């Protein structure tokens, strides 16, 4: 008579939640910790925090998922709601680039996120494939996996890891575009090379392209010193996708002799 092997482990049960990846977006976590700071709740009890922020209880699912996501992104400590240095760097930055660095570390600090970014770098994000991966690796239900995949996409977009055309890109490859209201020094040389490490990446060059004669409309880009053809194709494709291009009106056709009365 066969006996049951006591060392054989039963398969892990499939859950509709996970503690390994956030089930709340990074943007929602930012709003959550911002409210904690604004209302001075860093040292309050969980019960009081939940009550002050409008949740039914500290054990309610919406509140608990925000706590878990805040800890996974590194904006909250393992216990309590006293904001971490990363959260402070984002909400109240004291150095240039501190907010961007905080978001980058928040995203890459989650192993499953970092692995996917590295694997998909330069490729278009496919939510179905991400969902399938989460379903298998995290042992969650299909609806839970789809939710986690959507949150992954939205968090990447908020954190700057997703281009406008849906291509995943690491922070070191993001082209820095100055805001439209940036005022430039008119005496600064064009095509200036910036070799500092404080910009988007070391060894970059900045170019200004004036779009009209009075130089009121311009396009400014900071990019690496050299590009390969695939990078150039990717940039031009992004430009065509992102900007609204207005077509000039077609000139009226000259009247034909038979049309003249």
Order of alpha helices (4+ residues) and beta strands (2+ residues): alpha-alpha-alpha-alpha-alpha-alpha-alpha-alpha-beta-beta-beta-alpha
